[in-house]
Every structure is written in C-alpha cells, then in structure tokens.
Amino acid sequence: MEARAITRHVGVPATKLRQLIDHIRLKPVEEALSILRFSPRPVAKVVEKTLRSAIANAINQDIENPIDADELFVVTVFADEGRELKRIRPRARGSADRISKRQSHLTIIVGDQLN
C-alpha cells in the first residue's frame, strides 16, 4: 500500500531541494524524520511537514487494515520545477538586471515495502 503527499509552490529552487531529498530516499520514515529534524537547511521543515502528511495519509487510507507507521519507507521522493517569478533590480545608468525567484513542487510517496 502506498500513499502520497504533494506540496506545491515551495519557495526554494528544485536544485537546492533535491540536495536535501537525496538523503531521505529509500529510508524508513523514522530515520528520514530524524535526518530532516537535524538538518540545518531551512527547507527541511517543509520536507518534514510533507513527509508527516504522507505518513498520515498512509495510516488513514485503509481503516479496516491499519498500518503501523514504523513499517513505512520513503519509496519515492522527487522535486519538480514550479513557477518562476521574474523581478527587476535597478542598476546604474538606467539599466536593470532580471532576478528569477524559482519555486518547486515536492512529491513524497511512502509505502510498506520497497519496490
């Protein structure tokens, strides 16, 4: 059984998000939560919140056959590029530089067995 959680429009570029999620891929959820809890990166809180949502979705998915959270693994986790907000920074002599504020979409899938 698998469950997923998606967080859209995370205010971090996908490349920076991928550096963090590579550490939790194919790990038990308890170990992944401890890695995220002690990570110094600010985006770790967003990833931890999404992982907790995926765990809750897995537990509440089948009420007749409840699954224990200790048995879950992070099966798949990936970050896609989202929208790019374009801003302008004024520069000398009337010119301007373009600033791109990148966003990303985070998807975490947890399951009771690794594929």
Biopython code that builds the backbone (N, CA, C, O; Angstrom):
import numpy as np
from Bio.PDB.StructureBuilder import StructureBuilder

atoms = [
    (1, "MET", "N", (0.836, -1.163, 0.000)),
    (1, "MET", "CA", (0.000, 0.000, 0.000)),
    (1, "MET", "C", (0.893, 1.242, 0.000)),
    (1, "MET", "O", (1.880, 1.318, 0.731)),
    (2, "GLU", "N", (0.530, 2.190, -0.819)),
    (2, "GLU", "CA", (1.301, 3.431, -0.937)),
    (2, "GLU", "C", (0.379, 4.628, -0.712)),
    (2, "GLU", "O", (-0.821, 4.582, -0.982)),
    (3, "ALA", "N", (0.986, 5.697, -0.208)),
    (3, "ALA", "CA", (0.265, 6.955, -0.021)),
    (3, "ALA", "C", (1.200, 8.081, -0.409)),
    (3, "ALA", "O", (2.420, 7.957, -0.304)),
    (4, "ARG", "N", (0.617, 9.179, -0.857)),
    (4, "ARG", "CA", (1.439, 10.287, -1.316)),
    (4, "ARG", "C", (0.989, 11.595, -0.700)),
    (4, "ARG", "O", (-0.143, 11.745, -0.240)),
    (5, "ALA", "N", (1.925, 12.540, -0.711)),
    (5, "ALA", "CA", (1.637, 13.910, -0.292)),
    (5, "ALA", "C", (2.397, 14.832, -1.229)),
    (5, "ALA", "O", (3.550, 14.573, -1.576)),
    (6, "ILE", "N", (1.741, 15.910, -1.635)),
    (6, "ILE", "CA", (2.323, 16.851, -2.583)),
    (6, "ILE", "C", (2.270, 18.246, -1.973)),
    (6, "ILE", "O", (1.239, 18.674, -1.455)),
    (7, "THR", "N", (3.384, 18.939, -2.042)),
    (7, "THR", "CA", (3.439, 20.336, -1.631)),
    (7, "THR", "C", (3.855, 21.149, -2.843)),
    (7, "THR", "O", (4.910, 20.903, -3.429)),
    (8, "ARG", "N", (3.045, 22.101, -3.213)),
    (8, "ARG", "CA", (3.327, 22.904, -4.394)),
    (8, "ARG", "C", (3.792, 24.299, -3.995)),
    (8, "ARG", "O", (3.500, 24.784, -2.901)),
    (9, "HIS", "N", (4.517, 24.925, -4.900)),
    (9, "HIS", "CA", (4.992, 26.305, -4.758)),
    (9, "HIS", "C", (5.872, 26.502, -3.523)),
    (9, "HIS", "O", (5.705, 27.458, -2.766)),
    (10, "VAL", "N", (6.812, 25.572, -3.339)),
    (10, "VAL", "CA", (7.802, 25.735, -2.278)),
    (10, "VAL", "C", (8.775, 26.814, -2.754)),
    (10, "VAL", "O", (9.243, 26.769, -3.891)),
    (11, "GLY", "N", (9.073, 27.767, -1.902)),
    (11, "GLY", "CA", (9.867, 28.920, -2.313)),
    (11, "GLY", "C", (11.356, 28.676, -2.372)),
    (11, "GLY", "O", (12.143, 29.534, -1.971)),
    (12, "VAL", "N", (11.756, 27.515, -2.867)),
    (12, "VAL", "CA", (13.162, 27.132, -2.975)),
    (12, "VAL", "C", (13.365, 26.530, -4.361)),
    (12, "VAL", "O", (12.488, 25.818, -4.850)),
    (13, "PRO", "N", (14.497, 26.797, -5.004)),
    (13, "PRO", "CA", (14.743, 26.159, -6.306)),
    (13, "PRO", "C", (14.804, 24.637, -6.179)),
    (13, "PRO", "O", (15.189, 24.109, -5.136)),
    (14, "ALA", "N", (14.428, 23.948, -7.233)),
    (14, "ALA", "CA", (14.394, 22.486, -7.213)),
    (14, "ALA", "C", (15.781, 21.891, -6.993)),
    (14, "ALA", "O", (15.902, 20.816, -6.405)),
    (15, "THR", "N", (16.829, 22.571, -7.456)),
    (15, "THR", "CA", (18.176, 22.026, -7.269)),
    (15, "THR", "C", (18.556, 21.981, -5.792)),
    (15, "THR", "O", (19.164, 21.009, -5.343)),
    (16, "LYS", "N", (18.206, 23.015, -5.034)),
    (16, "LYS", "CA", (18.506, 23.021, -3.602)),
    (16, "LYS", "C", (17.635, 22.017, -2.858)),
    (16, "LYS", "O", (18.076, 21.415, -1.879)),
    (17, "LEU", "N", (16.417, 21.838, -3.314)),
    (17, "LEU", "CA", (15.528, 20.872, -2.687)),
    (17, "LEU", "C", (16.000, 19.446, -2.955)),
    (17, "LEU", "O", (15.908, 18.591, -2.074)),
    (18, "ARG", "N", (16.499, 19.183, -4.146)),
    (18, "ARG", "CA", (16.988, 17.847, -4.490)),
    (18, "ARG", "C", (18.208, 17.448, -3.667)),
    (18, "ARG", "O", (18.401, 16.266, -3.383)),
    (19, "GLN", "N", (19.033, 18.420, -3.282)),
    (19, "GLN", "CA", (20.191, 18.112, -2.445)),
    (19, "GLN", "C", (19.754, 17.539, -1.107)),
    (19, "GLN", "O", (20.442, 16.682, -0.554)),
    (20, "LEU", "N", (18.633, 17.991, -0.579)),
    (20, "LEU", "CA", (18.147, 17.509, 0.704)),
    (20, "LEU", "C", (17.397, 16.191, 0.571)),
    (20, "LEU", "O", (17.583, 15.291, 1.391)),
    (21, "ILE", "N", (16.557, 16.064, -0.445)),
    (21, "ILE", "CA", (15.716, 14.866, -0.524)),
    (21, "ILE", "C", (16.509, 13.636, -0.953)),
    (21, "ILE", "O", (16.024, 12.516, -0.792)),
    (22, "ASP", "N", (17.700, 13.811, -1.488)),
    (22, "ASP", "CA", (18.534, 12.652, -1.809)),
    (22, "ASP", "C", (18.944, 11.897, -0.546)),
    (22, "ASP", "O", (19.255, 10.708, -0.616)),
    (23, "HIS", "N", (18.950, 12.565, 0.600)),
    (23, "HIS", "CA", (19.362, 11.929, 1.852)),
    (23, "HIS", "C", (18.271, 11.046, 2.452)),
    (23, "HIS", "O", (18.577, 10.163, 3.253)),
    (24, "ILE", "N", (17.006, 11.262, 2.088)),
    (24, "ILE", "CA", (15.924, 10.504, 2.718)),
    (24, "ILE", "C", (15.319, 9.451, 1.794)),
    (24, "ILE", "O", (14.448, 8.692, 2.219)),
    (25, "ARG", "N", (15.752, 9.392, 0.570)),
    (25, "ARG", "CA", (15.182, 8.435, -0.386)),
    (25, "ARG", "C", (15.504, 7.001, 0.029)),
    (25, "ARG", "O", (16.643, 6.696, 0.380)),
    (26, "LEU", "N", (14.492, 6.111, -0.011)),
    (26, "LEU", "CA", (14.597, 4.680, 0.299)),
    (26, "LEU", "C", (15.006, 4.409, 1.745)),
    (26, "LEU", "O", (15.671, 3.412, 2.026)),
    (27, "LYS", "N", (14.614, 5.284, 2.654)),
    (27, "LYS", "CA", (14.916, 5.095, 4.072)),
    (27, "LYS", "C", (13.618, 4.867, 4.839)),
    (27, "LYS", "O", (12.556, 5.293, 4.384)),
    (28, "PRO", "N", (13.681, 4.205, 5.993)),
    (28, "PRO", "CA", (12.481, 4.124, 6.844)),
    (28, "PRO", "C", (12.054, 5.529, 7.277)),
    (28, "PRO", "O", (12.887, 6.427, 7.397)),
    (29, "VAL", "N", (10.766, 5.709, 7.507)),
    (29, "VAL", "CA", (10.264, 7.054, 7.774)),
    (29, "VAL", "C", (10.808, 7.616, 9.082)),
    (29, "VAL", "O", (11.023, 8.824, 9.181)),
    (30, "GLU", "N", (11.036, 6.780, 10.082)),
    (30, "GLU", "CA", (11.587, 7.278, 11.342)),
    (30, "GLU", "C", (12.992, 7.835, 11.137)),
    (30, "GLU", "O", (13.339, 8.884, 11.681)),
    (31, "GLU", "N", (13.796, 7.127, 10.351)),
    (31, "GLU", "CA", (15.151, 7.604, 10.057)),
    (31, "GLU", "C", (15.113, 8.871, 9.206)),
    (31, "GLU", "O", (15.909, 9.787, 9.413)),
    (32, "ALA", "N", (14.187, 8.922, 8.248)),
    (32, "ALA", "CA", (14.058, 10.112, 7.403)),
    (32, "ALA", "C", (13.629, 11.322, 8.220)),
    (32, "ALA", "O", (14.114, 12.430, 7.988)),
    (33, "LEU", "N", (12.718, 11.122, 9.179)),
    (33, "LEU", "CA", (12.291, 12.230, 10.030)),
    (33, "LEU", "C", (13.426, 12.738, 10.914)),
    (33, "LEU", "O", (13.550, 13.940, 11.147)),
    (34, "SER", "N", (14.248, 11.821, 11.402)),
    (34, "SER", "CA", (15.374, 12.264, 12.234)),
    (34, "SER", "C", (16.424, 12.989, 11.402)),
    (34, "SER", "O", (17.053, 13.927, 11.892)),
    (35, "ILE", "N", (16.624, 12.575, 10.158)),
    (35, "ILE", "CA", (17.557, 13.286, 9.273)),
    (35, "ILE", "C", (17.055, 14.702, 9.016)),
    (35, "ILE", "O", (17.831, 15.657, 9.051)),
    (36, "LEU", "N", (15.762, 14.835, 8.759)),
    (36, "LEU", "CA", (15.194, 16.154, 8.485)),
    (36, "LEU", "C", (15.159, 17.035, 9.726)),
    (36, "LEU", "O", (15.338, 18.250, 9.641)),
    (37, "ARG", "N", (14.927, 16.415, 10.877)),
    (37, "ARG", "CA", (14.846, 17.188, 12.119)),
    (37, "ARG", "C", (16.169, 17.861, 12.450)),
    (37, "ARG", "O", (16.179, 18.975, 12.974)),
    (38, "PHE", "N", (17.289, 17.201, 12.152)),
    (38, "PHE", "CA", (18.601, 17.739, 12.491)),
    (38, "PHE", "C", (19.321, 18.367, 11.311)),
    (38, "PHE", "O", (20.508, 18.680, 11.403)),
    (39, "SER", "N", (18.623, 18.552, 10.213)),
    (39, "SER", "CA", (19.226, 19.192, 9.050)),
    (39, "SER", "C", (19.282, 20.707, 9.254)),
    (39, "SER", "O", (18.316, 21.293, 9.742)),
    (40, "PRO", "N", (20.396, 21.354, 8.892)),
    (40, "PRO", "CA", (20.487, 22.801, 9.086)),
    (40, "PRO", "C", (19.777, 23.618, 8.006)),
    (40, "PRO", "O", (19.671, 24.838, 8.137)),
    (41, "ARG", "N", (19.299, 22.986, 6.959)),
    (41, "ARG", "CA", (18.681, 23.719, 5.859)),
    (41, "ARG", "C", (17.270, 24.174, 6.227)),
    (41, "ARG", "O", (16.515, 23.407, 6.826)),
    (42, "PRO", "N", (16.905, 25.394, 5.882)),
    (42, "PRO", "CA", (15.561, 25.898, 6.218)),
    (42, "PRO", "C", (14.433, 25.130, 5.531)),
    (42, "PRO", "O", (13.332, 25.037, 6.072)),
    (43, "VAL", "N", (14.696, 24.583, 4.352)),
    (43, "VAL", "CA", (13.642, 23.880, 3.614)),
    (43, "VAL", "C", (13.349, 22.511, 4.231)),
    (43, "VAL", "O", (12.386, 21.858, 3.829)),
    (44, "ALA", "N", (14.145, 22.066, 5.186)),
    (44, "ALA", "CA", (13.928, 20.766, 5.821)),
    (44, "ALA", "C", (12.590, 20.724, 6.555)),
    (44, "ALA", "O", (11.975, 19.661, 6.653)),
    (45, "LYS", "N", (12.131, 21.859, 7.070)),
    (45, "LYS", "CA", (10.843, 21.890, 7.759)),
    (45, "LYS", "C", (9.689, 21.630, 6.799)),
    (45, "LYS", "O", (8.712, 20.972, 7.159)),
    (46, "VAL", "N", (9.802, 22.143, 5.588)),
    (46, "VAL", "CA", (8.759, 21.917, 4.581)),
    (46, "VAL", "C", (8.740, 20.447, 4.168)),
    (46, "VAL", "O", (7.671, 19.854, 4.021)),
    (47, "VAL", "N", (9.919, 19.865, 3.982)),
    (47, "VAL", "CA", (10.003, 18.450, 3.596)),
    (47, "VAL", "C", (9.485, 17.566, 4.729)),
    (47, "VAL", "O", (8.791, 16.580, 4.483)),
    (48, "GLU", "N", (9.824, 17.921, 5.970)),
    (48, "GLU", "CA", (9.346, 17.140, 7.117)),
    (48, "GLU", "C", (7.827, 17.205, 7.234)),
    (48, "GLU", "O", (7.186, 16.198, 7.532)),
    (49, "LYS", "N", (7.256, 18.359, 7.007)),
    (49, "LYS", "CA", (5.804, 18.514, 7.071)),
    (49, "LYS", "C", (5.115, 17.699, 5.973)),
    (49, "LYS", "O", (4.069, 17.095, 6.209)),
    (50, "THR", "N", (5.698, 17.684, 4.784)),
    (50, "THR", "CA", (5.134, 16.894, 3.689)),
    (50, "THR", "C", (5.247, 15.409, 3.975)),
    (50, "THR", "O", (4.328, 14.649, 3.671)),
    (51, "LEU", "N", (6.372, 14.982, 4.563)),
    (51, "LEU", "CA", (6.552, 13.572, 4.911)),
    (51, "LEU", "C", (5.555, 13.153, 5.986)),
    (51, "LEU", "O", (4.995, 12.060, 5.915)),
    (52, "ARG", "N", (5.331, 14.002, 6.972)),
    (52, "ARG", "CA", (4.341, 13.684, 8.005)),
    (52, "ARG", "C", (2.924, 13.589, 7.410)),
    (52, "ARG", "O", (2.118, 12.776, 7.861)),
    (53, "SER", "N", (2.630, 14.401, 6.421)),
    (53, "SER", "CA", (1.342, 14.326, 5.742)),
    (53, "SER", "C", (1.199, 13.012, 4.977)),
    (53, "SER", "O", (0.126, 12.409, 4.976)),
    (54, "ALA", "N", (2.276, 12.566, 4.325)),
    (54, "ALA", "CA", (2.232, 11.298, 3.596)),
    (54, "ALA", "C", (2.054, 10.127, 4.560)),
    (54, "ALA", "O", (1.348, 9.169, 4.243)),
    (55, "ILE", "N", (2.684, 10.194, 5.731)),
    (55, "ILE", "CA", (2.526, 9.145, 6.736)),
    (55, "ILE", "C", (1.080, 9.099, 7.225)),
    (55, "ILE", "O", (0.498, 8.023, 7.359)),
    (56, "ALA", "N", (0.505, 10.275, 7.492)),
    (56, "ALA", "CA", (-0.891, 10.333, 7.936)),
    (56, "ALA", "C", (-1.839, 9.824, 6.856)),
    (56, "ALA", "O", (-2.835, 9.169, 7.162)),
    (57, "ASN", "N", (-1.537, 10.119, 5.608)),
    (57, "ASN", "CA", (-2.368, 9.614, 4.507)),
    (57, "ASN", "C", (-2.299, 8.093, 4.427)),
    (57, "ASN", "O", (-3.304, 7.443, 4.138)),
    (58, "ALA", "N", (-1.118, 7.517, 4.681)),
    (58, "ALA", "CA", (-0.968, 6.059, 4.635)),
    (58, "ALA", "C", (-1.721, 5.396, 5.784)),
    (58, "ALA", "O", (-2.332, 4.342, 5.604)),
    (59, "ILE", "N", (-1.678, 6.010, 6.959)),
    (59, "ILE", "CA", (-2.361, 5.425, 8.116)),
    (59, "ILE", "C", (-3.875, 5.490, 7.938)),
    (59, "ILE", "O", (-4.575, 4.535, 8.276)),
    (60, "ASN", "N", (-4.389, 6.596, 7.414)),
    (60, "ASN", "CA", (-5.831, 6.783, 7.283)),
    (60, "ASN", "C", (-6.409, 6.265, 5.979)),
    (60, "ASN", "O", (-7.611, 6.387, 5.744)),
    (61, "GLN", "N", (-5.570, 5.687, 5.128)),
    (61, "GLN", "CA", (-6.042, 5.235, 3.820)),
    (61, "GLN", "C", (-6.971, 4.034, 3.947)),
    (61, "GLN", "O", (-8.032, 3.999, 3.322)),
    (62, "ASP", "N", (-6.584, 3.065, 4.739)),
    (62, "ASP", "CA", (-7.382, 1.853, 4.902)),
    (62, "ASP", "C", (-7.674, 1.674, 6.388)),
    (62, "ASP", "O", (-6.817, 1.216, 7.143)),
    (63, "ILE", "N", (-8.874, 2.031, 6.801)),
    (63, "ILE", "CA", (-9.219, 1.999, 8.224)),
    (63, "ILE", "C", (-9.408, 0.564, 8.709)),
    (63, "ILE", "O", (-9.125, 0.268, 9.870)),
    (64, "GLU", "N", (-9.875, -0.320, 7.851)),
    (64, "GLU", "CA", (-10.123, -1.703, 8.261)),
    (64, "GLU", "C", (-8.820, -2.461, 8.515)),
    (64, "GLU", "O", (-8.753, -3.298, 9.415)),
    (65, "ASN", "N", (-7.789, -2.170, 7.724)),
    (65, "ASN", "CA", (-6.485, -2.793, 7.914)),
    (65, "ASN", "C", (-5.463, -1.709, 8.208)),
    (65, "ASN", "O", (-4.721, -1.299, 7.316)),
    (66, "PRO", "N", (-5.415, -1.237, 9.457)),
    (66, "PRO", "CA", (-4.488, -0.132, 9.758)),
    (66, "PRO", "C", (-3.036, -0.572, 9.637)),
    (66, "PRO", "O", (-2.680, -1.710, 9.942)),
    (67, "ILE", "N", (-2.228, 0.347, 9.193)),
    (67, "ILE", "CA", (-0.806, 0.071, 9.011)),
    (67, "ILE", "C", (-0.042, 0.847, 10.079)),
    (67, "ILE", "O", (-0.422, 1.960, 10.444)),
    (68, "ASP", "N", (1.023, 0.257, 10.566)),
    (68, "ASP", "CA", (1.838, 0.900, 11.587)),
    (68, "ASP", "C", (2.834, 1.837, 10.911)),
    (68, "ASP", "O", (3.399, 1.506, 9.869)),
    (69, "ALA", "N", (3.043, 2.997, 11.506)),
    (69, "ALA", "CA", (3.946, 3.987, 10.908)),
    (69, "ALA", "C", (5.391, 3.515, 10.919)),
    (69, "ALA", "O", (6.196, 3.986, 10.116)),
    (70, "ASP", "N", (5.737, 2.590, 11.819)),
    (70, "ASP", "CA", (7.116, 2.097, 11.877)),
    (70, "ASP", "C", (7.463, 1.201, 10.694)),
    (70, "ASP", "O", (8.639, 0.966, 10.417)),
    (71, "GLU", "N", (6.454, 0.704, 10.001)),
    (71, "GLU", "CA", (6.678, -0.198, 8.872)),
    (71, "GLU", "C", (6.821, 0.532, 7.540)),
    (71, "GLU", "O", (7.070, -0.105, 6.517)),
    (72, "LEU", "N", (6.669, 1.840, 7.533)),
    (72, "LEU", "CA", (6.663, 2.598, 6.282)),
    (72, "LEU", "C", (8.068, 2.994, 5.852)),
    (72, "LEU", "O", (8.947, 3.226, 6.681)),
    (73, "PHE", "N", (8.261, 3.068, 4.542)),
    (73, "PHE", "CA", (9.501, 3.507, 3.923)),
    (73, "PHE", "C", (9.209, 4.669, 2.983)),
    (73, "PHE", "O", (8.088, 4.804, 2.493)),
    (74, "VAL", "N", (10.196, 5.500, 2.730)),
    (74, "VAL", "CA", (10.089, 6.540, 1.720)),
    (74, "VAL", "C", (10.398, 5.870, 0.380)),
    (74, "VAL", "O", (11.562, 5.669, 0.034)),
    (75, "VAL", "N", (9.365, 5.532, -0.359)),
    (75, "VAL", "CA", (9.536, 4.799, -1.612)),
    (75, "VAL", "C", (10.056, 5.717, -2.706)),
    (75, "VAL", "O", (11.042, 5.406, -3.374)),
    (76, "THR", "N", (9.386, 6.852, -2.886)),
    (76, "THR", "CA", (9.763, 7.789, -3.939)),
    (76, "THR", "C", (9.664, 9.198, -3.390)),
    (76, "THR", "O", (8.724, 9.532, -2.669)),
    (77, "VAL", "N", (10.636, 10.014, -3.734)),
    (77, "VAL", "CA", (10.580, 11.431, -3.401)),
    (77, "VAL", "C", (11.245, 12.184, -4.541)),
    (77, "VAL", "O", (12.355, 11.847, -4.953)),
    (78, "PHE", "N", (10.563, 13.205, -5.051)),
    (78, "PHE", "CA", (11.152, 13.987, -6.137)),
    (78, "PHE", "C", (10.662, 15.422, -6.081)),
    (78, "PHE", "O", (9.607, 15.725, -5.525)),
    (79, "ALA", "N", (11.459, 16.289, -6.672)),
    (79, "ALA", "CA", (11.150, 17.715, -6.726)),
    (79, "ALA", "C", (11.131, 18.154, -8.186)),
    (79, "ALA", "O", (12.100, 17.964, -8.920)),
    (80, "ASP", "N", (10.025, 18.735, -8.586)),
    (80, "ASP", "CA", (9.882, 19.272, -9.933)),
    (80, "ASP", "C", (9.975, 20.789, -9.876)),
    (80, "ASP", "O", (9.710, 21.407, -8.845)),
    (81, "GLU", "N", (10.355, 21.373, -10.997)),
    (81, "GLU", "CA", (10.420, 22.831, -11.049)),
    (81, "GLU", "C", (9.015, 23.403, -11.166)),
    (81, "GLU", "O", (8.170, 22.895, -11.903)),
    (82, "GLY", "N", (8.797, 24.457, -10.426)),
    (82, "GLY", "CA", (7.500, 25.125, -10.456)),
    (82, "GLY", "C", (7.598, 26.427, -11.227)),
    (82, "GLY", "O", (8.375, 26.561, -12.172)),
    (83, "ARG", "N", (6.802, 27.366, -10.802)),
    (83, "ARG", "CA", (6.734, 28.655, -11.462)),
    (83, "ARG", "C", (7.982, 29.479, -11.157)),
    (83, "ARG", "O", (8.606, 29.316, -10.109)),
    (84, "GLU", "N", (8.330, 30.350, -12.070)),
    (84, "GLU", "CA", (9.471, 31.248, -11.890)),
    (84, "GLU", "C", (8.954, 32.685, -11.855)),
    (84, "GLU", "O", (8.407, 33.186, -12.838)),
    (85, "LEU", "N", (9.134, 33.332, -10.719)),
    (85, "LEU", "CA", (8.718, 34.729, -10.596)),
    (85, "LEU", "C", (9.856, 35.618, -11.073)),
    (85, "LEU", "O", (10.995, 35.465, -10.632)),
    (86, "LYS", "N", (9.554, 36.539, -11.965)),
    (86, "LYS", "CA", (10.578, 37.406, -12.530)),
    (86, "LYS", "C", (10.496, 38.779, -11.888)),
    (86, "LYS", "O", (9.436, 39.404, -11.849)),
    (87, "ARG", "N", (11.619, 39.231, -11.393)),
    (87, "ARG", "CA", (11.714, 40.531, -10.746)),
    (87, "ARG", "C", (12.813, 41.345, -11.420)),
    (87, "ARG", "O", (13.646, 40.802, -12.145)),
    (88, "ILE", "N", (12.806, 42.649, -11.174)),
    (88, "ILE", "CA", (13.803, 43.540, -11.784)),
    (88, "ILE", "C", (14.532, 44.290, -10.676)),
    (88, "ILE", "O", (13.911, 44.816, -9.752)),
    (89, "ARG", "N", (15.860, 44.330, -10.780)),
    (89, "ARG", "CA", (16.684, 45.095, -9.852)),
    (89, "ARG", "C", (17.271, 46.281, -10.618)),
    (89, "ARG", "O", (17.981, 46.085, -11.605)),
    (90, "PRO", "N", (16.991, 47.487, -10.186)),
    (90, "PRO", "CA", (17.556, 48.661, -10.861)),
    (90, "PRO", "C", (19.076, 48.695, -10.723)),
    (90, "PRO", "O", (19.626, 48.362, -9.674)),
    (91, "ARG", "N", (19.741, 49.103, -11.797)),
    (91, "ARG", "CA", (21.204, 49.203, -11.802)),
    (91, "ARG", "C", (21.600, 50.606, -12.259)),
    (91, "ARG", "O", (20.759, 51.480, -12.470)),
    (92, "ALA", "N", (22.868, 50.779, -12.396)),
    (92, "ALA", "CA", (23.391, 52.109, -12.725)),
    (92, "ALA", "C", (23.012, 52.533, -14.148)),
    (92, "ALA", "O", (22.807, 51.697, -15.029)),
    (93, "ARG", "N", (22.925, 53.841, -14.347)),
    (93, "ARG", "CA", (22.681, 54.466, -15.651)),
    (93, "ARG", "C", (21.383, 54.022, -16.303)),
    (93, "ARG", "O", (21.301, 53.920, -17.527)),
    (94, "GLY", "N", (20.382, 53.760, -15.498)),
    (94, "GLY", "CA", (19.064, 53.444, -16.035)),
    (94, "GLY", "C", (18.886, 52.027, -16.534)),
    (94, "GLY", "O", (17.848, 51.713, -17.118)),
    (95, "SER", "N", (19.857, 51.167, -16.327)),
    (95, "SER", "CA", (19.699, 49.783, -16.772)),
    (95, "SER", "C", (19.076, 48.960, -15.643)),
    (95, "SER", "O", (18.838, 49.474, -14.550)),
    (96, "ALA", "N", (18.820, 47.697, -15.913)),
    (96, "ALA", "CA", (18.191, 46.822, -14.922)),
    (96, "ALA", "C", (18.669, 45.394, -15.130)),
    (96, "ALA", "O", (18.985, 44.981, -16.246)),
    (97, "ASP", "N", (18.716, 44.653, -14.037)),
    (97, "ASP", "CA", (19.029, 43.225, -14.078)),
    (97, "ASP", "C", (17.763, 42.445, -13.756)),
    (97, "ASP", "O", (16.935, 42.876, -12.953)),
    (98, "ARG", "N", (17.630, 41.298, -14.395)),
    (98, "ARG", "CA", (16.488, 40.435, -14.137)),
    (98, "ARG", "C", (16.841, 39.448, -13.028)),
    (98, "ARG", "O", (17.904, 38.828, -13.058)),
    (99, "ILE", "N", (15.950, 39.307, -12.051)),
    (99, "ILE", "CA", (16.106, 38.344, -10.967)),
    (99, "ILE", "C", (14.991, 37.328, -11.105)),
    (99, "ILE", "O", (13.826, 37.691, -11.266)),
    (100, "SER", "N", (15.353, 36.044, -11.041)),
    (100, "SER", "CA", (14.337, 34.999, -11.116)),
    (100, "SER", "C", (14.242, 34.307, -9.768)),
    (100, "SER", "O", (15.226, 33.776, -9.254)),
    (101, "LYS", "N", (13.054, 34.321, -9.208)),
    (101, "LYS", "CA", (12.793, 33.641, -7.941)),
    (101, "LYS", "C", (12.108, 32.335, -8.288)),
    (101, "LYS", "O", (10.941, 32.311, -8.677)),
    (102, "ARG", "N", (12.844, 31.261, -8.144)),
    (102, "ARG", "CA", (12.351, 29.947, -8.566)),
    (102, "ARG", "C", (11.568, 29.257, -7.469)),
    (102, "ARG", "O", (11.853, 29.421, -6.283)),
    (103, "GLN", "N", (10.574, 28.479, -7.881)),
    (103, "GLN", "CA", (9.768, 27.687, -6.960)),
    (103, "GLN", "C", (9.834, 26.234, -7.401)),
    (103, "GLN", "O", (10.304, 25.934, -8.499)),
    (104, "SER", "N", (9.369, 25.339, -6.554)),
    (104, "SER", "CA", (9.389, 23.923, -6.895)),
    (104, "SER", "C", (8.185, 23.218, -6.288)),
    (104, "SER", "O", (7.526, 23.741, -5.389)),
    (105, "HIS", "N", (7.913, 22.026, -6.795)),
    (105, "HIS", "CA", (6.840, 21.173, -6.314)),
    (105, "HIS", "C", (7.473, 19.903, -5.737)),
    (105, "HIS", "O", (8.309, 19.275, -6.387)),
    (106, "LEU", "N", (7.077, 19.529, -4.523)),
    (106, "LEU", "CA", (7.636, 18.376, -3.825)),
    (106, "LEU", "C", (6.601, 17.270, -3.736)),
    (106, "LEU", "O", (5.461, 17.512, -3.342)),
    (107, "THR", "N", (6.996, 16.052, -4.103)),
    (107, "THR", "CA", (6.120, 14.884, -4.017)),
    (107, "THR", "C", (6.835, 13.799, -3.231)),
    (107, "THR", "O", (7.973, 13.445, -3.539)),
    (108, "ILE", "N", (6.161, 13.270, -2.209)),
    (108, "ILE", "CA", (6.712, 12.187, -1.397)),
    (108, "ILE", "C", (5.711, 11.046, -1.408)),
    (108, "ILE", "O", (4.527, 11.253, -1.142)),
    (109, "ILE", "N", (6.181, 9.832, -1.718)),
    (109, "ILE", "CA", (5.355, 8.629, -1.710)),
    (109, "ILE", "C", (5.944, 7.669, -0.687)),
    (109, "ILE", "O", (7.119, 7.312, -0.767)),
    (110, "VAL", "N", (5.126, 7.251, 0.275)),
    (110, "VAL", "CA", (5.559, 6.276, 1.277)),
    (110, "VAL", "C", (4.787, 4.987, 1.060)),
    (110, "VAL", "O", (3.649, 4.994, 0.590)),
    (111, "GLY", "N", (5.431, 3.878, 1.414)),
    (111, "GLY", "CA", (4.801, 2.575, 1.274)),
    (111, "GLY", "C", (5.316, 1.619, 2.321)),
    (111, "GLY", "O", (6.288, 1.905, 3.020)),
    (112, "ASP", "N", (4.643, 0.457, 2.427)),
    (112, "ASP", "CA", (5.052, -0.504, 3.439)),
    (112, "ASP", "C", (6.131, -1.459, 2.944)),
    (112, "ASP", "O", (6.662, -2.252, 3.721)),
    (113, "GLN", "N", (6.457, -1.388, 1.659)),
    (113, "GLN", "CA", (7.545, -2.212, 1.137)),
    (113, "GLN", "C", (8.241, -1.466, 0.012)),
    (113, "GLN", "O", (7.624, -0.706, -0.734)),
    (114, "LEU", "N", (9.548, -1.703, -0.089)),
    (114, "LEU", "CA", (10.319, -1.078, -1.155)),
    (114, "LEU", "C", (10.148, -1.868, -2.431)),
    (114, "LEU", "O", (10.100, -3.098, -2.400)),
    (115, "ASN", "N", (10.054, -1.175, -3.554)),
    (115, "ASN", "CA", (9.884, -1.849, -4.848)),
    (115, "ASN", "C", (11.216, -2.163, -5.457)),
    (115, "ASN", "O", (11.278, -2.730, -6.548)),
]
sb = StructureBuilder()
sb.init_structure("model")
sb.init_model(0)
sb.init_chain("A")
sb.init_seg("    ")
for serial, (resi, resn, name, xyz) in enumerate(atoms, 1):
    if name == "N":
        sb.init_residue(resn, " ", resi, " ")
    sb.init_atom(name, np.array(xyz, "f"), 0.0, 1.0, " ", f" {name:<3s}", serial, name[0])
structure = sb.get_structure()
